[in-house]
């Protein structure tokens, strides 16, 4: 079969002061949709509904910059898991495909051995764990074991794990399955910092890593030759106040050989006809 690209985008935190995590995940959502990945191949998990929070001075909106150029929470956003549905159990079931029988198709990761999967996670982390909601934790080992199950079930070809959290690189420490490349926004004992506060909304509205990532990704087209090494090299640790860290020892390609569109863009090729198509139906045709 042909390679098919999927994405799992996870915002793990609730509460108004974590607005920036919603903006982070929606920033990547709109980027991969622009690059051609359809909603049917994107699982979007959002632990809180910032757009409808009563403290939101701009109801129905989420922005990632203070000039409000683009409402990230427009009509074209399909959230697959929201609120309390975003849990450690739901995330692990999604990865491993072990759903309850009545789980909707839109909540399933219907990948196969030819699927490249982009997984982006943002929220609050510590050393080798990430918090879900505010009362659950998932460890690097939990995630690693889920990936191992995915590999044994032939649920992926390659995985690109990207996290924008504090101590993000520690989340990838325990991974052990083949064909996984991982990038964290910060090293062990480092925080991932917000970029700026929106004076009207009153909270930080995007994290530095995601804000800088968007500056890079906005220049990417589906035909781009930019690689994952170009991506990590784009970040300036001085402006982030953290050091992004990539783990590529499980991956069969060098980061300098791995196109970012291998994961973040649709794989379909446009086919152009160089001759006119006969459109008129002959008599008797239905």
PLY file of the C-alpha trace (Angstrom):
ply
format ascii 1.0
element vertex 286
property float x
property float y
property float z
element edge 285
property int vertex1
property int vertex2
end_header
0.00 0.00 0.00
0.96 3.65 -0.32
2.39 5.63 2.56
-0.34 7.52 4.39
0.25 10.25 6.94
-1.66 10.65 10.19
-1.38 13.08 13.08
-2.25 12.93 16.77
-2.30 16.39 18.39
-2.72 16.48 22.16
-3.28 19.37 24.54
-3.22 17.84 28.01
-3.97 20.75 30.35
-7.12 22.50 31.44
-7.76 25.83 33.20
-7.72 29.32 31.73
-4.09 30.12 32.60
-3.02 27.28 30.27
-4.58 29.04 27.24
-1.20 28.88 25.46
-1.33 25.07 25.30
-4.57 25.25 23.31
-2.93 27.78 20.99
0.11 25.50 20.62
-1.91 22.48 19.54
-4.16 24.49 17.20
-1.08 26.08 15.60
0.15 22.64 14.53
-3.38 21.58 13.57
-3.74 24.42 11.06
-0.19 23.92 9.77
-0.66 20.27 8.84
-4.11 20.96 7.38
-2.56 23.67 5.19
-0.02 21.07 4.06
-2.81 18.75 3.00
-3.45 16.32 5.85
-7.25 15.99 6.06
-9.31 16.01 9.26
-10.06 12.33 8.66
-6.35 11.65 9.35
-6.00 14.02 12.32
-6.94 13.12 15.89
-7.24 16.36 17.87
-7.41 16.06 21.65
-8.14 19.23 23.66
-8.48 18.97 27.42
-10.21 22.33 27.80
-12.38 24.59 25.68
-10.56 27.92 25.86
-12.77 29.43 23.15
-15.86 29.12 25.35
-14.23 29.88 28.69
-16.24 32.59 30.50
-12.99 34.50 31.12
-12.28 34.77 27.39
-12.71 38.45 26.39
-13.00 37.28 22.77
-15.60 34.45 23.02
-15.35 31.68 20.45
-11.73 32.43 19.62
-8.20 31.21 20.29
-5.23 33.25 19.04
-1.49 32.59 19.02
-0.37 36.21 18.67
-1.59 39.48 20.16
-2.59 41.07 16.84
-5.35 38.49 16.37
-4.68 37.83 12.68
-6.19 34.35 12.69
-8.81 32.81 14.94
-7.41 29.31 15.44
-10.79 28.11 16.66
-12.86 28.81 13.56
-15.60 26.71 12.01
-13.12 24.36 10.35
-11.76 22.85 13.58
-12.77 19.24 14.30
-12.01 18.32 17.93
-12.14 14.53 18.33
-11.59 14.27 22.10
-12.57 17.18 24.34
-12.65 17.95 28.03
-12.79 14.89 30.27
-12.44 12.62 27.22
-8.76 13.61 27.15
-7.24 11.12 29.60
-4.24 8.85 29.92
-6.46 5.85 29.21
-7.96 7.43 26.08
-4.52 8.39 24.75
-3.09 4.90 25.26
-6.18 3.25 23.75
-5.91 5.58 20.76
-2.28 4.63 20.10
-2.75 0.89 20.59
-6.17 0.63 18.94
-7.70 -1.03 22.01
-11.00 0.83 21.98
-14.32 -0.09 23.47
-16.59 -1.45 20.69
-18.81 1.66 20.50
-15.91 4.07 19.90
-16.66 6.30 16.91
-14.51 5.96 13.80
-13.46 9.62 14.15
-11.88 8.77 17.51
-9.72 5.96 16.12
-6.20 6.01 14.72
-6.81 3.82 11.67
-3.18 3.44 10.68
-1.28 0.53 9.13
2.28 -0.57 8.41
2.64 2.15 5.73
1.55 5.01 8.00
3.82 7.81 9.11
2.44 9.32 12.30
3.16 12.80 13.62
2.44 13.08 17.35
2.50 16.53 18.96
1.94 16.92 22.68
1.82 20.10 24.76
1.08 20.62 28.45
2.84 20.37 31.80
5.67 17.86 32.19
8.32 16.85 34.67
11.22 14.42 34.39
9.87 11.55 32.22
6.18 12.25 32.83
3.44 14.51 31.50
0.29 15.57 33.33
-3.13 14.99 31.83
-5.85 17.40 32.99
-4.45 18.18 36.42
-4.81 14.90 38.22
-3.30 12.16 36.01
0.21 11.41 34.79
1.61 9.33 31.96
5.27 8.30 31.98
7.83 7.96 29.23
7.73 4.20 29.88
3.94 4.12 29.37
4.31 5.88 26.02
7.27 3.69 25.02
5.31 0.51 25.77
2.36 1.78 23.73
4.72 2.39 20.80
6.06 -1.16 21.21
2.51 -2.51 20.95
1.94 -0.37 17.88
5.08 -1.77 16.30
4.13 -5.39 17.00
0.67 -4.71 15.55
2.18 -3.08 12.44
0.34 0.18 13.18
3.05 2.48 11.82
5.95 2.81 9.41
7.60 5.80 11.13
6.72 8.07 14.05
7.79 11.68 14.65
7.18 12.56 18.31
7.28 16.29 19.09
6.63 17.77 22.52
6.44 21.37 23.73
6.54 21.01 27.52
8.95 21.57 30.38
11.73 18.92 30.38
10.22 17.72 27.09
13.24 15.69 25.95
12.91 13.41 28.99
9.58 12.16 27.63
11.46 10.41 24.82
14.07 8.78 27.08
12.43 5.37 27.37
11.41 4.84 23.72
12.83 1.57 22.36
10.86 0.67 19.22
12.31 1.11 15.74
11.62 3.99 13.36
10.80 6.64 15.96
12.42 10.07 15.80
11.69 12.46 18.65
12.18 16.14 19.41
11.54 17.90 22.71
11.44 21.67 23.21
13.59 21.56 26.36
16.17 19.36 28.07
16.05 17.78 31.50
15.77 20.45 34.26
14.78 23.08 31.64
11.43 24.84 31.37
9.55 25.59 28.18
8.66 29.27 28.31
5.69 31.23 27.04
6.31 33.76 24.28
4.12 36.73 25.16
1.05 37.82 27.09
-1.91 39.22 25.20
-3.00 42.34 27.15
-6.61 41.98 26.02
-6.93 38.27 26.80
-4.79 38.62 29.92
-2.74 35.42 29.73
0.25 34.05 27.83
-1.12 32.91 24.49
1.59 30.76 22.93
4.83 29.05 23.95
8.17 30.16 22.53
8.98 26.83 20.91
5.65 26.61 19.05
5.81 30.30 18.07
9.27 29.79 16.56
8.25 26.50 14.97
5.43 28.31 13.19
7.86 30.86 11.76
9.75 27.95 10.20
6.71 25.93 9.13
4.96 28.90 7.50
7.65 28.76 4.80
7.08 25.06 4.14
5.11 23.84 1.13
4.19 20.19 0.44
7.06 20.08 -2.07
9.61 21.50 0.40
13.05 19.91 0.74
13.54 21.15 4.32
14.60 18.42 6.73
14.19 17.69 10.43
17.79 18.87 10.88
16.86 22.21 9.26
13.94 22.35 11.71
15.95 21.84 14.90
18.76 24.10 13.64
16.22 26.90 13.16
15.67 27.27 16.91
17.84 29.71 18.85
18.22 28.47 22.46
18.82 32.07 23.57
15.39 33.17 22.39
13.73 30.00 23.72
15.54 29.97 27.08
15.77 26.22 26.51
17.64 23.76 24.31
15.55 21.59 21.98
16.86 18.04 21.90
16.39 15.42 19.19
16.64 11.68 19.62
17.33 9.79 16.39
19.13 6.59 17.42
16.01 4.45 16.79
15.49 5.93 13.32
16.95 4.48 10.12
17.44 7.87 8.43
19.61 10.76 9.49
17.66 13.89 10.48
19.47 15.64 7.61
17.93 13.07 5.21
14.41 13.19 6.67
12.07 15.65 5.01
9.72 17.42 7.39
6.97 16.75 4.86
7.47 13.01 5.45
5.26 13.60 8.48
3.62 17.03 8.32
2.21 16.97 4.77
-0.18 14.82 2.80
1.42 12.17 0.63
-0.89 12.34 -2.37
0.67 13.44 -5.63
-1.23 15.81 -7.89
-1.74 14.20 -11.28
-2.14 16.53 -14.24
-3.69 15.51 -17.53
-1.84 16.83 -20.55
-4.71 16.15 -22.90
-8.36 17.18 -22.92
-10.80 14.85 -21.22
-13.88 13.84 -23.21
-16.72 15.14 -21.03
-19.78 14.72 -23.23
-21.70 11.49 -22.66
-22.80 9.57 -25.72
-26.48 8.72 -26.08
-27.60 5.83 -23.92
-24.99 6.44 -21.22
-26.34 6.90 -17.72
0 1
1 2
2 3
3 4
4 5
5 6
6 7
7 8
8 9
9 10
10 11
11 12
12 13
13 14
14 15
15 16
16 17
17 18
18 19
19 20
20 21
21 22
22 23
23 24
24 25
25 26
26 27
27 28
28 29
29 30
30 31
31 32
32 33
33 34
34 35
35 36
36 37
37 38
38 39
39 40
40 41
41 42
42 43
43 44
44 45
45 46
46 47
47 48
48 49
49 50
50 51
51 52
52 53
53 54
54 55
55 56
56 57
57 58
58 59
59 60
60 61
61 62
62 63
63 64
64 65
65 66
66 67
67 68
68 69
69 70
70 71
71 72
72 73
73 74
74 75
75 76
76 77
77 78
78 79
79 80
80 81
81 82
82 83
83 84
84 85
85 86
86 87
87 88
88 89
89 90
90 91
91 92
92 93
93 94
94 95
95 96
96 97
97 98
98 99
99 100
100 101
101 102
102 103
103 104
104 105
105 106
106 107
107 108
108 109
109 110
110 111
111 112
112 113
113 114
114 115
115 116
116 117
117 118
118 119
119 120
120 121
121 122
122 123
123 124
124 125
125 126
126 127
127 128
128 129
129 130
130 131
131 132
132 133
133 134
134 135
135 136
136 137
137 138
138 139
139 140
140 141
141 142
142 143
143 144
144 145
145 146
146 147
147 148
148 149
149 150
150 151
151 152
152 153
153 154
154 155
155 156
156 157
157 158
158 159
159 160
160 161
161 162
162 163
163 164
164 165
165 166
166 167
167 168
168 169
169 170
170 171
171 172
172 173
173 174
174 175
175 176
176 177
177 178
178 179
179 180
180 181
181 182
182 183
183 184
184 185
185 186
186 187
187 188
188 189
189 190
190 191
191 192
192 193
193 194
194 195
195 196
196 197
197 198
198 199
199 200
200 201
201 202
202 203
203 204
204 205
205 206
206 207
207 208
208 209
209 210
210 211
211 212
212 213
213 214
214 215
215 216
216 217
217 218
218 219
219 220
220 221
221 222
222 223
223 224
224 225
225 226
226 227
227 228
228 229
229 230
230 231
231 232
232 233
233 234
234 235
235 236
236 237
237 238
238 239
239 240
240 241
241 242
242 243
243 244
244 245
245 246
246 247
247 248
248 249
249 250
250 251
251 252
252 253
253 254
254 255
255 256
256 257
257 258
258 259
259 260
260 261
261 262
262 263
263 264
264 265
265 266
266 267
267 268
268 269
269 270
270 271
271 272
272 273
273 274
274 275
275 276
276 277
277 278
278 279
279 280
280 281
281 282
282 283
283 284
284 285
